[in-house]
Amino acid sequence: MVTVTSLCVGKELLIGKTVNTNAYWIGARLFGIGTTLDRVLIVTDSLDEISSGLMELLARKPDFIIVVGGLGPTPDDMTLKGIGLAIGKKVRLSAAALSLIRARYASIGRTFEITPARRKMAMLPEGSTPLPNGAGTAPGVRIEQSGAVIFCLPGVPREMKSIYKSGVHPEIRRKVGKLYTAKVIMHLMGVYESTLAPEIAAALKLHPSAYIKSHPKGVREGKSSVELDMVVISTRKQEAESECEEIARFFAGKIDEAGGSILKKVVSTVGR
């Protein structure tokens, strides 16, 4: 499986100022094409923390590392300098990045002097490729290092999403290849999550590559309510669907034995 990790930069993520919705959003996009975020590491705005954080993730030998935050013009935006420190690359002015910044200002009908603060957004680690930012000024960055592709994206969600969709997702999707994701979601009544726990363990032993997860939904009319998700990913559609349905049949029997009921069952298959 293609492995993806993420380094999120920003003190605001650590002090309760900002919720890390970027990791949530990226994780959902990756799961939709058959892979996941294996790890999300959050660090503060510090050269030492950024560089050590990246080295920690590189040591895990992932296929991709998605770095989010710290690409702007302010003093605390030091992600690219920290990345350069980690991989032993000097940060230099990128003519291509500066051109993207100028083009962005032109596209919104404004003329700005390229001040040191704005010039800072074009200072990239040597060997980097800037990625166009269709929703903001700071370009994204693509770097290859130690067998991994490192993508650096702005922390502003709309800018992150814009660059991710155009410059990140297509490359990861090509690496993942054609996969089919079969999913069964059961909405259960009258069965407790603790009752399902040993059955989930048994199912995972039989289907170790499947994703099986229960989500308690509280008590309704005096009865426990649980959502049970089952997901199987395969290069073959029929294989994904048959295994997922086999798991669903297993749980249907166990739920019936426990005196519970399936209020709703949603079945879907997505090929990407």
MARNUFI-494370 format. One line per field, with one value per residue (C-alpha): residue number from 1; x, y, z; residue in three letters. Coordinates in nm, 3 decimals, decimal comma. Layout:
marse [NUM; ...]
X [X; ...]
Y [Y; ...]
Z [Z; ...]
firo [ala; ...]
***
This chain:
marse [1; 2; 3; 4; 5; 6; 7; 8; 9; 10; 11; 12; 13; 14; 15; 16; 17; 18; 19; 20; 21; 22; 23; 24; 25; 26; 27; 28; 29; 30; 31; 32; 33; 34; 35; 36; 37; 38; 39; 40; 41; 42; 43; 44; 45; 46; 47; 48; 49; 50; 51; 52; 53; 54; 55; 56; 57; 58; 59; 60; 61; 62; 63; 64; 65; 66; 67; 68; 69; 70; 71; 72; 73; 74; 75; 76; 77; 78; 79; 80; 81; 82; 83; 84; 85; 86; 87; 88; 89; 90; 91; 92; 93; 94; 95; 96; 97; 98; 99; 100; 101; 102; 103; 104; 105; 106; 107; 108; 109; 110; 111; 112; 113; 114; 115; 116; 117; 118; 119; 120; 121; 122; 123; 124; 125; 126; 127; 128; 129; 130; 131; 132; 133; 134; 135; 136; 137; 138; 139; 140; 141; 142; 143; 144; 145; 146; 147; 148; 149; 150; 151; 152; 153; 154; 155; 156; 157; 158; 159; 160; 161; 162; 163; 164; 165; 166; 167; 168; 169; 170; 171; 172; 173; 174; 175; 176; 177; 178; 179; 180; 181; 182; 183; 184; 185; 186; 187; 188; 189; 190; 191; 192; 193; 194; 195; 196; 197; 198; 199; 200; 201; 202; 203; 204; 205; 206; 207; 208; 209; 210; 211; 212; 213; 214; 215; 216; 217; 218; 219; 220; 221; 222; 223; 224; 225; 226; 227; 228; 229; 230; 231; 232; 233; 234; 235; 236; 237; 238; 239; 240; 241; 242; 243; 244; 245; 246; 247; 248; 249; 250; 251; 252; 253; 254; 255; 256; 257; 258; 259; 260; 261; 262; 263; 264; 265; 266; 267; 268; 269; 270; 271; 272]
X [0,000; 0,112; 0,214; 0,139; 0,227; 0,171; 0,362; 0,137; 0,313; 0,167; 0,153; -0,214; -0,283; -0,127; -0,281; -0,647; -0,666; -0,724; -0,874; -0,666; -0,934; -0,666; -0,552; -0,916; -0,985; -0,667; -0,733; -1,079; -0,946; -0,679; -0,918; -1,142; -0,871; -0,766; -0,494; -0,472; -0,267; -0,043; 0,068; -0,002; 0,270; 0,196; 0,486; 0,518; 0,671; 1,033; 1,318; 1,431; 1,083; 1,009; 1,341; 1,333; 0,969; 1,045; 1,344; 1,124; 0,875; 1,146; 1,289; 0,961; 1,028; 0,685; 0,603; 0,467; 0,492; 0,237; 0,361; 0,092; 0,138; 0,410; 0,460; 0,348; 0,534; 0,541; 0,838; 0,674; 0,635; 0,957; 0,852; 1,063; 1,373; 1,310; 1,263; 1,588; 1,766; 1,634; 1,739; 2,062; 1,946; 2,001; 1,700; 1,740; 1,525; 1,327; 1,264; 0,977; 0,813; 0,858; 0,694; 0,394; 0,362; 0,371; 0,117; -0,113; -0,110; -0,176; -0,468; -0,651; -0,583; -0,343; 0,014; 0,236; 0,598; 0,790; 0,893; 1,127; 0,821; 0,667; 1,004; 1,032; 0,748; 0,968; 1,263; 1,262; 1,500; 1,736; 1,590; 1,230; 0,949; 0,692; 0,324; 0,067; -0,168; -0,503; -0,654; -0,373; -0,021; 0,230; 0,315; 0,312; 0,637; 0,732; 1,060; 1,204; 1,416; 1,528; 1,274; 0,984; 0,797; 0,747; 0,463; 0,452; 0,114; -0,016; -0,213; -0,508; -0,765; -0,890; -0,533; -0,429; -0,726; -0,661; -0,298; -0,378; -0,645; -0,432; -0,077; -0,084; -0,385; -0,328; 0,026; -0,073; -0,367; -0,140; 0,090; -0,201; -0,338; -0,685; -0,861; -1,216; -1,355; -1,655; -1,837; -2,123; -2,262; -2,507; -2,718; -2,790; -3,037; -3,045; -2,681; -2,397; -2,054; -1,898; -2,102; -1,963; -1,601; -1,508; -1,693; -1,498; -1,175; -1,284; -1,377; -1,046; -0,861; -1,037; -1,011; -0,693; -0,686; -1,044; -1,144; -1,407; -1,510; -1,801; -1,936; -2,168; -2,457; -2,606; -2,932; -3,264; -3,592; -3,397; -3,194; -2,830; -2,764; -2,442; -2,312; -2,091; -1,866; -1,701; -1,465; -1,264; -1,024; -0,902; -0,772; -1,073; -1,427; -1,589; -1,328; -1,386; -1,764; -1,773; -1,538; -1,726; -2,059; -1,909; -1,813; -2,161; -2,325; -2,101; -2,214; -2,579; -2,574; -2,396; -2,630; -2,932; -2,783; -2,734; -3,098; -3,022; -3,158; -3,029; -3,236; -3,059; -2,789; -2,610; -2,399; -2,171; -1,871; -1,645; -1,378; -1,097]
Y [0,000; 0,354; 0,522; 0,886; 1,086; 1,450; 1,719; 2,002; 2,321; 2,588; 2,676; 2,762; 2,390; 2,309; 2,575; 2,525; 2,828; 2,635; 2,291; 2,083; 2,050; 2,025; 1,680; 1,571; 1,683; 1,529; 1,202; 1,176; 1,243; 0,974; 0,716; 0,778; 0,652; 0,351; 0,472; 0,656; 0,896; 0,666; 0,940; 1,309; 1,494; 1,845; 2,076; 2,437; 2,720; 2,637; 2,547; 2,270; 2,120; 2,142; 1,987; 1,712; 1,640; 1,594; 1,372; 1,159; 1,108; 1,047; 0,773; 0,584; 0,573; 0,683; 0,736; 1,085; 1,345; 1,627; 1,929; 2,187; 2,540; 2,802; 2,915; 3,275; 3,608; 3,650; 3,572; 3,261; 3,114; 2,914; 2,578; 2,584; 2,690; 2,406; 2,159; 2,275; 2,229; 1,873; 1,762; 1,958; 2,196; 2,571; 2,796; 3,019; 3,254; 3,060; 3,257; 3,022; 3,077; 3,454; 3,443; 3,259; 3,522; 3,806; 3,624; 3,580; 3,953; 4,027; 3,784; 3,972; 4,308; 4,439; 4,558; 4,505; 4,584; 4,264; 4,350; 4,129; 3,972; 3,880; 3,773; 3,536; 3,325; 3,252; 3,128; 2,751; 2,466; 2,389; 2,140; 2,227; 2,274; 2,547; 2,458; 2,719; 2,846; 2,917; 3,056; 3,261; 3,395; 3,154; 2,873; 2,513; 2,319; 1,972; 1,814; 1,465; 1,332; 0,986; 0,808; 1,022; 1,303; 1,594; 1,836; 2,164; 2,339; 2,660; 2,628; 2,840; 2,569; 2,707; 2,750; 2,407; 2,246; 2,429; 2,314; 1,966; 1,909; 2,031; 1,937; 1,667; 1,438; 1,344; 1,224; 1,020; 0,873; 0,761; 0,595; 0,420; 0,290; 0,159; 0,038; -0,047; 0,042; -0,162; -0,034; -0,158; 0,062; -0,087; 0,119; -0,106; -0,093; -0,293; -0,404; -0,251; -0,167; -0,383; -0,677; -0,618; -0,583; -0,956; -1,010; -0,727; -0,888; -1,222; -1,062; -0,877; -1,200; -1,352; -1,032; -0,852; -0,603; -0,485; -0,171; -0,253; 0,012; 0,063; 0,407; 0,431; 0,669; 0,681; 0,539; 0,574; 0,470; 0,283; 0,087; 0,125; 0,259; 0,177; 0,242; -0,035; 0,040; -0,227; -0,135; -0,355; -0,221; -0,434; -0,408; -0,622; -0,496; -0,837; -0,935; -0,617; -0,655; -1,027; -0,993; -0,693; -0,874; -1,180; -0,961; -0,807; -1,152; -1,249; -0,947; -0,988; -1,329; -1,208; -0,911; -1,139; -1,373; -1,075; -0,972; -0,659; -0,543; -0,375; -0,062; 0,036; -0,110; 0,103; -0,071; 0,107; 0,049; 0,317; 0,257; 0,508]
Z [0,000; -0,071; 0,255; 0,333; 0,644; 0,732; 0,920; 1,037; 1,144; 1,369; 1,737; 1,687; 1,638; 1,976; 2,199; 2,110; 1,882; 1,559; 1,493; 1,254; 0,986; 0,717; 0,833; 0,859; 0,503; 0,357; 0,538; 0,385; 0,033; 0,072; 0,215; -0,084; -0,322; -0,118; 0,115; 0,446; 0,651; 0,853; 1,089; 1,155; 1,345; 1,474; 1,561; 1,671; 1,466; 1,538; 1,302; 1,535; 1,566; 1,194; 1,092; 1,356; 1,276; 0,908; 0,982; 1,208; 0,926; 0,663; 0,886; 0,842; 0,465; 0,341; -0,024; 0,044; 0,321; 0,316; 0,512; 0,591; 0,724; 0,759; 0,398; 0,440; 0,470; 0,850; 1,078; 1,223; 0,872; 0,869; 0,730; 0,413; 0,604; 0,850; 0,565; 0,408; 0,740; 0,769; 0,421; 0,398; 0,126; 0,130; 0,085; -0,220; -0,424; -0,686; -1,002; -1,087; -0,747; -0,772; -1,115; -0,967; -0,696; -0,951; -1,168; -0,870; -0,796; -1,163; -1,171; -0,897; -1,062; -0,803; -0,835; -0,535; -0,476; -0,407; -0,054; 0,153; 0,318; -0,017; -0,156; 0,141; -0,002; -0,306; -0,099; -0,153; -0,068; -0,356; -0,602; -0,518; -0,767; -0,687; -0,724; -0,833; -0,564; -0,726; -0,407; -0,256; -0,292; -0,138; -0,383; -0,274; -0,299; -0,422; -0,313; -0,359; -0,075; 0,038; -0,182; -0,062; -0,230; 0,009; -0,062; 0,131; 0,136; 0,297; 0,619; 0,502; 0,423; 0,091; -0,033; 0,092; -0,082; -0,408; -0,433; -0,303; -0,568; -0,858; -0,761; -0,494; -0,526; -0,894; -0,822; -0,517; -0,706; -0,991; -0,739; -0,567; -0,898; -0,975; -0,662; -0,562; -0,221; -0,104; 0,201; 0,419; 0,695; 0,943; 1,180; 1,477; 1,763; 2,082; 2,084; 2,283; 2,146; 2,418; 2,285; 1,936; 2,052; 2,055; 1,728; 1,565; 1,687; 1,538; 1,206; 1,183; 1,245; 0,945; 0,735; 0,852; 0,563; 0,620; 0,810; 1,070; 1,319; 1,557; 1,651; 1,954; 1,893; 2,241; 2,370; 2,188; 2,344; 2,610; 2,358; 2,258; 1,907; 1,719; 1,370; 1,232; 0,934; 0,717; 0,433; 0,198; -0,067; -0,356; -0,712; -0,813; -0,772; -0,724; -0,466; -0,264; -0,274; -0,190; 0,108; 0,242; 0,211; 0,382; 0,678; 0,679; 0,691; 0,981; 1,182; 1,086; 1,248; 1,561; 1,599; 1,573; 1,836; 2,067; 2,033; 1,834; 1,501; 1,186; 1,128; 0,811; 0,586; 0,328; 0,063; -0,182; -0,407; -0,546; -0,810; -0,841]
firo [met; val; thr; val; thr; ser; leu; cys; val; gly; lys; glu; leu; leu; ile; gly; lys; thr; val; asn; thr; asn; ala; tyr; trp; ile; gly; ala; arg; leu; phe; gly; ile; gly; thr; thr; leu; asp; arg; val; leu; ile; val; thr; asp; ser; leu; asp; glu; ile; ser; ser; gly; leu; met; glu; leu; leu; ala; arg; lys; pro; asp; phe; ile; ile; val; val; gly; gly; leu; gly; pro; thr; pro; asp; asp; met; thr; leu; lys; gly; ile; gly; leu; ala; ile; gly; lys; lys; val; arg; leu; ser; ala; ala; ala; leu; ser; leu; ile; arg; ala; arg; tyr; ala; ser; ile; gly; arg; thr; phe; glu; ile; thr; pro; ala; arg; arg; lys; met; ala; met; leu; pro; glu; gly; ser; thr; pro; leu; pro; asn; gly; ala; gly; thr; ala; pro; gly; val; arg; ile; glu; gln; ser; gly; ala; val; ile; phe; cys; leu; pro; gly; val; pro; arg; glu; met; lys; ser; ile; tyr; lys; ser; gly; val; his; pro; glu; ile; arg; arg; lys; val; gly; lys; leu; tyr; thr; ala; lys; val; ile; met; his; leu; met; gly; val; tyr; glu; ser; thr; leu; ala; pro; glu; ile; ala; ala; ala; leu; lys; leu; his; pro; ser; ala; tyr; ile; lys; ser; his; pro; lys; gly; val; arg; glu; gly; lys; ser; ser; val; glu; leu; asp; met; val; val; ile; ser; thr; arg; lys; gln; glu; ala; glu; ser; glu; cys; glu; glu; ile; ala; arg; phe; phe; ala; gly; lys; ile; asp; glu; ala; gly; gly; ser; ile; leu; lys; lys; val; val; ser; thr; val; gly; arg]
***
